[in-house]
Amino acid sequence: MSQATWTALLGFLSASVAGVLAIWKMNVAKTVSADKDFITMYNELMKSNNKLIEQNAELTAELQKAHASIEKLTQRIKELENKLENEH
């Protein structure tokens, strides 16, 4: 093979490798971007989840207070009913 043929083959091979590397670089950039987007979305979901956990704890505390209040009222009603029955 002549030197011109070798030069042409090496030029073609270099261009092919450069093209493959460029495509690989684009794919890596897309993957990194997608990973960043995923991490951002994950962090936002975790913040939202933590906020929901806090709200759930607050609502649970309120529910426990309401339940205790209902128990007190129920006890008071029973006491009044017993008092009425004892008076009659």
C-alpha positions in Angstrom: 0.0 0.0 0.0 1.2 3.4 -0.7 1.8 6.1 1.8 -1.2 8.1 0.4 -3.4 5.1 1.1 -2.1 4.7 4.6 -2.5 8.4 5.2 -6.1 8.3 4.0 -6.8 5.2 6.1 -5.3 6.9 9.2 -7.3 10.1 8.5 -10.5 8.1 8.1 -9.7 6.1 11.3 -8.9 9.3 13.2 -12.1 10.9 12.0 -14.1 7.8 13.0 -12.5 7.7 16.5 -13.2 11.4 16.9 -16.8 10.9 15.9 -17.2 8.0 18.3 -15.7 10.1 21.1 -17.9 13.0 20.3 -21.0 10.8 20.4 -19.8 9.2 23.7 -19.2 12.7 25.1 -22.7 13.8 24.2 -24.2 10.7 25.8 -22.1 11.2 29.0 -23.2 14.8 29.1 -26.9 13.7 28.7 -26.4 11.1 31.4 -24.8 13.6 33.8 -27.6 16.1 33.1 -30.2 13.4 33.7 -28.5 12.4 36.9 -28.5 16.0 38.1 -32.2 16.3 37.2 -32.9 13.1 39.1 -30.9 14.2 42.1 -32.7 17.6 42.1 -36.1 15.9 41.8 -35.2 13.4 44.6 -34.1 16.2 46.9 -37.3 18.1 46.3 -39.3 14.9 47.0 -37.4 14.3 50.2 -38.1 17.9 51.3 -41.8 17.5 50.5 -41.8 14.1 52.3 -40.2 15.7 55.4 -42.8 18.4 55.4 -45.6 15.8 55.2 -44.0 13.9 58.1 -44.0 17.1 60.2 -47.6 17.9 59.2 -48.6 14.3 60.1 -47.0 14.6 63.5 -48.8 17.9 64.1 -52.1 16.4 63.0 -51.5 13.3 65.2 -50.9 15.5 68.2 -54.1 17.5 67.5 -56.0 14.3 67.1 -54.7 12.9 70.4 -55.8 16.2 72.1 -59.2 15.9 70.6 -59.5 12.3 71.6 -58.5 13.1 75.2 -61.1 15.9 75.2 -63.8 13.6 73.9 -62.9 11.0 76.6 -63.2 13.7 79.3 -66.6 14.9 77.9 -67.8 11.3 77.7 -66.8 10.7 81.3 -68.5 13.9 82.4 -71.7 12.9 80.6 -71.6 9.5 82.3 -71.1 11.3 85.7 -74.1 13.6 85.0 -76.3 10.7 83.9 -75.4 8.8 87.1 -76.1 11.8 89.1 -79.5 12.2 87.5 -80.3 8.5 88.0 -79.4 8.8 91.7 -81.6 11.8 92.2 -84.7 10.1 90.8 
